[in-house]
Amino acid sequence: MKSTMQDAPLLIRDIVLRGEQIYGTKQVFTLTPQGVDVASFSQVAANARRLANAFARLGVSADTRVATLMWNTQAHMEVYLATPTMGAILHTLNVRLFPEQLSFIINDAEDYVIVVEETLIPILARVRSLIPSVRHIIVKGHDSEGLLGDVLNYDELLAVETDHFDWPDLDERQAAILCYTSGTTGDPKGVLYSHRSTWLHSMASTVTNSVGLSESDRVLAVVPMFHVNAWGLVYTAFMAGTDLIMPNMLFKGEYLLSMIEQLRPTIALGVPTIWNDLLRAASEKTTSDFSSLRGILAGGAAVPRSMIEAFKERHGVDVIQGWGMTETSPLAAVAIPPGASSPEEEITYRAKTGRIIAGIEVRLKDVDGQALPWDGVSVGEFELRGPWVTGSYYHGQGSESFRDGWLRTGDIGTLDAQGFMVITDRTKDVIKSGGEWISSVDLENKLMGHPAVFEAAVVAVPDDRWDERPLACVVFRSDQTATVEELATFLADHVVKWWIPERWAFVESIPKTSVGKFDKKVLRASYAAGALEITQRS
Ligand code: ADP
């Protein structure tokens, strides 16, 4: 029997219209080298309509790809709102890609317009002659050196348009946003979110059992807007009436700390390397004020327990760990403790990767594709299904990542009866020593608990006897050091003996991917090329 309920489409348009109507006075703060620009949601929405008029005049219509090469700013937000709402497709370009990757992605997407910020013009200029589909470049700021040839000016375009635009009726399954994986483990692949998936993902981010964003929140959006849609923040903020603080390109710990102290966010979102740097910046000051924060959402890479403890003990801030991928919009699991009996137990819950959120189905598979139990012990690959999980890649690439309607995440770990997942590795990063797996993530997390260690990344390297063994690459805190024996003894208290690496490299910094994760591909290549100075444990 069919239900009697209405079949209302879930459109980004309705998030935008309602957000302006109900939360019009909510604010967006954008940091600039001169200070802070403040705009209301009403102003941002009105600018989005002006921009839609300008886009239409330039020939943007249904399915036209509009790319952005921008930091976290108000203008970027306006493009986020205008593009999908008018029926076109927003494509966010990662500002840290190499020129070959950038031109590859622009050509793969067949972008027609690119909106670029003044400071990023040199990056676009390097590939300008290689991207024939791009008909219009719109600059926020000025191309004073004329590096890009013919360009349009963002503010001038908006200044001559009215703020009246009739957002069209669309099919909720229509493509709205195109994001590429950041290519940590291979070539970037495109994922096309729909209006429906974006709407549902936004709703999921407002649920108390997940991030629970609401009108009482003010978010510090440190996750870049070119990385998985800034975890959906713009749309969620408009849906929930949440103020946004946009740090522009100012991601260093010192800047973040002063934003936290002055603009008083209730929650901050970003990858763990950023939060590690914030802890460092705070430790170099005599006082710091974190009192506005109800939490820091850390995701995109494993969050070391020592970091969770440091935020709680030193600053009284709860770290909320989240897990997801470009393929999952990204929010799929959030580690909210289900009522802990002690502070110690609470940290143990927070140190898990995440608890699968409503709307996402998960299963754990062994190497032969057999289902594994949710017992918190069996280790396998996570597979996911759900309305904001992709069912394929753009242009049909990467079909091996899908198995009877489920996404194979390439993440390995355990799942317990309460739905908490713990990731021990990515399939491409696992260390197989004598036929047994060693968790690089576990070793890194334990090492980063040593007081002298600032960062640690562990990768597999070939070994004659064991096939593969772990190589630990360690960055010390300034003015601190430790010997290999000291670090090995420290690890011996936390992991089984045969996991402890024989090979160690003490490095100035760990190479990072374009979104700030440890770049293990680069570490493995440096080792293979003999570019790392190795200290061998006897
Ligand atoms: P890329 O795959 O290129 O790194 P994504 O940003 O889509 O780009 O990364 C998703 C991956 O990030 C996940 O598959 C997982 O390996 C890793 N990840 C995300 N959150 C966490 C987390 N909390 N703990 C461990 N790994 C995580």
Boltz pocket constraint, residues with backbone or C-beta under 6 A from the ligand:
constraints:
  - pocket:
      binder: B
      contacts: [[A, 181], [A, 182], [A, 183], [A, 184], [A, 185], [A, 228], [A, 298], [A, 299], [A, 300], [A, 301], [A, 302], [A, 303], [A, 321], [A, 322], [A, 323], [A, 324], [A, 325], [A, 326], [A, 327], [A, 353], [A, 409], [A, 410], [A, 411], [A, 423], [A, 425], [A, 426], [A, 515], [A, 517]]
      max_distance: 6.0
